[in-house]
Amino acid sequence: MASRHPSESSPDVPPARQLQRRLGVVDSTAIGLGSMLGAGVFVVFAPAAALAGPLLAAAVAVAGVIAYCNAVASAQLAAVYPSSGGTYVYGRNRLGEWPGFIAGWGFVTGKTASCASMALTFGHYVAPDYATPLALAAVVVLTGVNLLGITRTALLTRILLGVTLATLAFVAAAAILGPHAAPGAGAASAAAGGWAVLPAAGLMFFAFAGYARIATLGEEVKDPTRTIPRAILAALGTAFVIYLGLALLLQWHLPAEQLATSTAPLLDAVTSSQLSAGAPFVQAGAAAACLGALLALITGVGRTAMAMARERDLPTPLARVGGAHTVPYLAELAVAAAVIVLLLTTNVLTVVGFSSFGVLIYYSVTNAAAFTLPARPWHAPRWLNVLGFLGCLLLAVTLPPASVLGMAAVLAVGVAGRFLVLLRRRNAAA
């Protein structure tokens, strides 16, 4: 059975546990764009180019089309259900408890791994020999920022976003100035195209997925019916133009083999150009981007965990909201603890595909939920939801096998755990 409608003044959520609406269009767009222009833009072009070869721009375009479908569906649903939790809430209300749980569990687990990946990427850019201690410090400090309240989170995100945009503009200038790769250079990787565009698009989707953070902040947005759709589409459109432009410039500037094997393609673009003296600036910008994305991710994952705890799909203490700034402090601390465990026990720089699989499953539920909405704007026909649903599943299953199998196992563990908890509750009630 579908759960209740999470209205803005729902009696099911006491005032002491409600969040405050403080974010406008600019702040909401900055949080979404800051999430998309994070660690992903500094690392994802290389593995995507290794798969797609000369069709890298096509992979960006495919990922952008699917992301647009998902963004329209998210905007539709967020306007109807302006509550924290994103597709977890939408799935429960439109499709039932199980689809909502699968979406929420996929988001929380996949994005927790992404938090660890971004923190470690920050450490490697700043001081590779001390990457893990720096990553741990970043998680602790940014969790503290989140605990100070959402307006402080938005302010810091806007500052870091400005630094990131300046860095990307510098990289673009370096690539334009050249030198440029000779036609056919690195042709060994050019044979990778064709159907490999699909897994490459799946990896590129990792960098597009940040607009979900806007929907997960639904309870903290002013006038959500107008603000959330505008912020989502503005953030996505800006990110698409930046990604497509960078893909074309990187292929023009770097030999194909170098681009496909690089661990820091944007840094390579600068060091091999006439602006090589600006390499430290790019390193600092990459660090700022990772911090901005990590800040927004911790915020979004914490809000989704809070929403799941409200419905008893996660431990109920995670739903507590308190402190002078009315934040879900226990959920934020739990996310930080999980990220720290990953940093201490796992090499998480290889989880891009893992996270992409979880988020694509999340958005397949988003499109299915949006399909059921009776009232819809002119720009959101049902066929767009069908395209988004099928596109998400196609990109998910064509990702590298290790990513597919790993995330499928995590989803299975979550489903089995919830089934056992529900069985125990029924037995106790009986």
C-alpha positions, 0 to 999 in steps of 0.5 A, a space after each residue: 500500500 502507498 504511504 501518506 502524502 508528505 504535505 508541508 504541514 503534515 501532522 505525522 511530522 511534529 514541528 520539532 522534527 520538521 526542517 525550515 524552508 530557507 533556500 531560494 532558486 539561486 541557492 538550490 541551483 548552486 547546491 545541484 550544480 555544485 554536486 554535479 561539478 564535483 570530483 566526477 568532472 575531474 576524473 570521469 572523462 578518462 574511463 569514459 574515453 577509454 570505453 567510447 574512444 572518439 565517440 566520447 561526446 556521443 556518450 556525454 549526449 546520451 547521458 545528458 538525454 537520460 539525465 534530462 528525462 530524470 530531471 523532468 520526472 524529479 521536478 514533476 514529483 518534487 513539486 507534488 511532494 515537497 518533502 526531504 527524501 527525493 525518490 524514496 518518498 515519491 516511490 512510496 507514494 506513487 508505487 508502494 513501499 517496496 519500490 520506494 525502499 529500493 530507490 532509497 537504499 540504492 541512493 544511500 549506499 551508492 552515494 555513501 561510497 561516492 562520498 568516500 571517493 570524493 573525499 579521497 580524491 580531494 586528498 590525492 589532489 592536495 597531498 597524495 602521500 597523506 590522502 587518507 588523513 586529509 580525506 578523514 579531516 574533510 569528512 569531519 569538517 564538512 559534517 560540522 558545517 552541515 550541522 551548523 544549518 542548511 543556509 551555511 551549507 548553501 553559502 559554502 557550496 556557492 563559494 566552492 562552486 565559484 572556484 570550480 567554475 573558474 578552474 574549468 574556465 582555465 582548463 578550457 583556455 589551456 585546451 584551446 591554446 593547444 598544442 592540439 593532438 594530431 588527427 589519428 593520434 592514439 588510434 589504439 583507443 579509437 576502436 573502442 566506440 560503437 556499443 561501448 558508448 552505452 557503458 561510457 554514458 553510464 559512467 558519465 551519468 555519475 557526473 550528471 546525478 547531482 541535481 537529485 540533491 535539490 529534490 532531497 532538500 524538498 523540505 528546506 526550499 521556499 515555494 517548492 512548486 516553483 523553485 525545485 523545477 527551475 533549480 533542477 533544470 537550470 543546474 542540469 542545463 548548465 552542467 550539460 553545456 560544460 561537460 559537452 564542451 570539455 569533452 570536445 576540448 579534451 579530445 581536441 587537445 590530448 592524444 586519445 591514448 593519453 586521455 583514455 589512460 590519464 588519472 587526472 585528465 584536466 590537470 594533464 590538459 593544463 600541464 601539456 599546454 602553454 599555461 602549464 604554470 597554472 597547474 597548481 591552480 587546477 589542483 586547488 580547483 579540483 580540491 575545492 570541487 571535491 569539497 563542494 560535491 562532498 558537502 552537498 552529498 553528505 547533506 543529501 544522503 543524510 536527508 534521505 536517511 532521515 526520510 527512510 527512518 521516518 517510515 521505519 525503513 532505517 533505524 528510527 533515531 535517524 529521523 531526529 531533527 534538533 539543535 539550534 539549526 534544525 538539522 537531522 544531526 543523527 543521520 548526518 553523523 551516521 553518514 559521516 561514520 559510514 564514510 570514515 569506515 570506507 576510507 579506513 578499510 577500502 580503496 574507493 576510487 574504483 566505485 564510480 561504476 558502483 555508484 552509477 548503478 545505484 543511482 540509475 536504479 534510483 532514477 528508474 523508480 523516479 520515472 516510473 513514479 512520475 508516469 503515474 501522475 495524472 496532472 502534468 505540464 506540457 513539457 513532461 509527456 508520459 513518453 518522456 518518463 518511459 524513455 527515462 525508465 528504459 534508458 536508466 535500466 539500459 545504462 545500468 546493465 551495460 556498466 562494467 560487470 563488477 559494478 553491476 554485480 557488486 551493487 546488485 548484491 548490496 541491493 539484495 542485502 537491503 531487500 532481504 533485511 527489510 523483508 526479515 524486519 517486516 516479518 518480525 513485526 508481523 509476528 510480534 503483532 500477531 
